[in-house]
């Protein structure tokens, strides 16, 4: 009887360890909503501007294309701005944000 209880305890501990590893392996920076993806994109554009002074990522230019939308495609958020009369999609800052870890890549236009 004691061997059976010990075996059950070992299985229980193993299952708890697997669950704990799964929970701890998830990125604390995962991006789960469109609003979070847009916020991450804006922070990324600001970071690039601070390092490069590239005018496309200047806060004034980014604001020109509000509101921004985020669409989830195959685990990646595609963030883009609103194209206004007199502008094209080539004028807008773009971003791709990985849903699982929040890694961002930015570009200017399509």
C-alpha positions in Angstrom: 0.0 0.0 0.0 2.9 2.4 0.8 4.5 1.7 -2.6 1.2 2.6 -4.3 1.0 5.9 -2.3 4.6 6.7 -3.1 4.0 6.1 -6.8 0.9 8.4 -6.8 2.9 11.0 -5.0 5.7 10.9 -7.6 3.2 11.2 -10.4 1.5 14.2 -8.7 4.9 15.9 -8.0 5.9 15.4 -11.7 2.6 16.9 -12.9 3.0 19.9 -10.7 6.5 20.4 -11.9 5.3 20.3 -15.5 2.6 22.8 -14.8 5.0 25.1 -13.0 7.5 25.0 -15.9 4.8 25.8 -18.4 3.6 28.8 -16.3 7.1 30.1 -15.7 8.2 29.7 -19.3 5.5 32.1 -20.6 7.0 35.5 -21.4 6.0 38.2 -19.0 5.9 40.5 -22.1 3.4 38.6 -24.2 1.0 40.9 -26.1 -2.6 39.6 -25.9 -4.7 42.5 -27.0 -4.8 44.9 -29.9 -4.5 47.9 -27.5 -1.3 46.3 -26.0 0.1 45.8 -29.5 -0.5 49.4 -30.5 1.1 50.6 -27.2 4.1 48.3 -27.9 4.4 49.7 -31.4 4.3 53.3 -30.2 7.0 52.5 -27.6 9.1 50.8 -30.3 8.8 53.8 -32.7 9.8 56.2 -29.9 12.8 54.0 -29.1 13.9 54.0 -32.7 13.5 57.7 -33.0 15.5 58.4 -29.8 18.4 56.4 -31.2 18.3 57.5 -34.9 16.2 60.7 -35.1 14.6 59.2 -38.2 11.7 61.6 -38.8 9.2 58.9 -39.7 9.2 57.8 -36.1 8.9 61.3 -34.6 6.0 61.6 -32.2 4.4 64.3 -34.3 4.5 62.1 -37.4 3.2 59.0 -35.5 0.3 61.1 -34.2 -0.6 62.1 -37.8 -1.8 58.5 -38.5 -4.0 58.0 -35.4 -5.9 55.9 -34.8 -3.7 52.8 -35.1 -5.2 49.3 -35.5 -3.7 45.9 -34.7 -4.6 42.7 -36.5 -3.4 39.3 -35.2 -2.1 37.1 -38.0 -0.4 33.8 -37.3 0.9 34.9 -33.9 2.0 38.3 -35.0 0.3 41.6 -34.5 0.4 43.8 -37.6 0.1 47.4 -36.4 -0.7 50.2 -38.9 -2.1 53.7 -39.0 -5.0 55.4 -40.7 -4.2 56.7 -44.1 -5.6 60.2 -44.6 -6.2 62.2 -47.7 -2.9 63.5 -49.0 -1.0 60.6 -47.5 -0.3 57.0 -48.6 0.4 53.8 -46.7 4.1 54.4 -47.6 4.0 57.4 -45.2 2.9 55.5 -42.1 5.0 53.8 -39.5 4.3 50.1 -39.4 5.1 47.5 -36.8 5.0 43.7 -36.3 4.7 42.6 -32.7 5.1 38.9 -31.8 2.2 37.9 -29.6 4.2 35.4 -27.5 7.1 37.5 -26.4 6.4 41.1 -27.5 9.4 41.3 -29.9 8.9 44.2 -32.2 10.1 45.0 -35.7 9.3 48.4 -37.2 9.3 49.7 -40.7 8.1 52.8 -42.4 5.3 52.2 -44.9 4.5 49.0 -46.7 
